[in-house]
Amino acid sequence: MSSNIEPLAREMAERICRRHGMRESEIPGWVELHWPCAAAMLESGVMDETGEWIPEQDIFRGIEAYRERAAR
């Protein structure tokens, strides 16, 4: 599955990995697995483009968006 948000979600996932000190060799695999979740969180408005949680947003809205994305 590919979408217009995919490149942005992949960059977002990479930023999250680096911010948390993940080894560079592990980042590509993690991004491949998790970019759809990053896309759902971004689309639902619970995370910003840097991968930071947006205060006072309902994380469950993001989780539901991920479920919907995964079901497509």
N, C-alpha and C positions, 0 to 999 in steps of 0.2 A: 504494500500500500504506500502510495506517495501523495503528498499534498503540498500546497503552497507554504504551509507552516513548517514542514519537515526541516528545511535548512535552519530555520530559527530555533526550533526545538532541539536540534542536534547541538547547535552552539550553546544553547542554554544548559543542556546536560553536560557538555564539556566544562563549562564554567563551574558548575556544581562540583564536578569531580576534582578539578584543580583547587578549588576553594577548600575542599576537604582533604587535600594532600594525597590523593590517589596517585599511584605510580603511573607514569605516562604509558607504559606498556599495557596497562589494564583499561585505560580510558576508552579505546575504540570499541571493545566488546561491551562495556557497560553502556556506552552511548547507543549502540545498536539495539540493545535490549530495552533501554529505558526512554528513548526519545518519544515514543507514543504517549507515555505518561506525562512527560514534560509538555508535550503539545496540548494534552487535555487540560492540564493545570493552567497553562497560559490562556487557552481559549475560554476557559470557565472564569477567568479573572481572579484566581486565588494565588497565582504567582506572577511576578513581573518577568521581563525579558532577561534579567540577570539571574533568574532562578531564586529570587528572594520571595518569601511569603509576603503577601499583602495583608497588613494588619486588619483585623476584624472581618475577615472574609471566612465563609463557611467552607472548611476543607472538604466536607462531605459533598458539596456541590462539585468539587474537583474530582473526587472519587467516582461520583456518578457519571461525570463527563468521560472519565477514563473507561468505565464499563461500557458506555455507549460507543466509544471509539473502538474498543476491542471487539465489540459485537458486529461491526461493519464488515 
